[in-house]
Amino acid sequence: MGIDDGIALLGAVAQRQPDLDSEGLVAALTDRGLDLQSARRLVVFVPLALGRVLLDGLGITFADTYLVANATHTTKHPLADVPEFIAASAAGASGQLPPDQLSGLALRSSEVDAVNQALHNGSQPQHLILSPPVTSRI
């Protein structure tokens, strides 16, 4: 299954089962034929990309890298090297995803959550500078 098909499958599963957490989504994707690594990467990077599509135009400064942290060290990686992030960004910006799937996945993003909290606390979006997102499993 290609990345675009994986994004579509993730959108459909998340829409049908909105209460699933990240591990539940990974399990649902692997039950439908995706390998574990692909499922994890989709669940990490698709909401991140679509969250940025949703927040585009607000003047927020986003990091162009992400961090992978484990018990012994943290490594930095460019988001431009992540095919799932690039494909989801393009799908979201071009309207390839139904709006309800786009928003449902985007609202799973930790960045969207952080921005929402900052705005509710009185911050102006153009003053927000987000640090690189951190993941432990991809």
Secondary structure, 3 states (H helix, E strand, C coil): CCHHHHHHHHHHHHHHCCCCCHHHHHHHHHHCCCCHHHHHHHHHHHHHHHHHHHHCCCCCECCCEEEEECCCCEEEEEHHHCHHHHHHHHHHHHCCCCHHHHHHHHCCCHHHHHHHHHHHCCCCHHHCECCCCEECCC
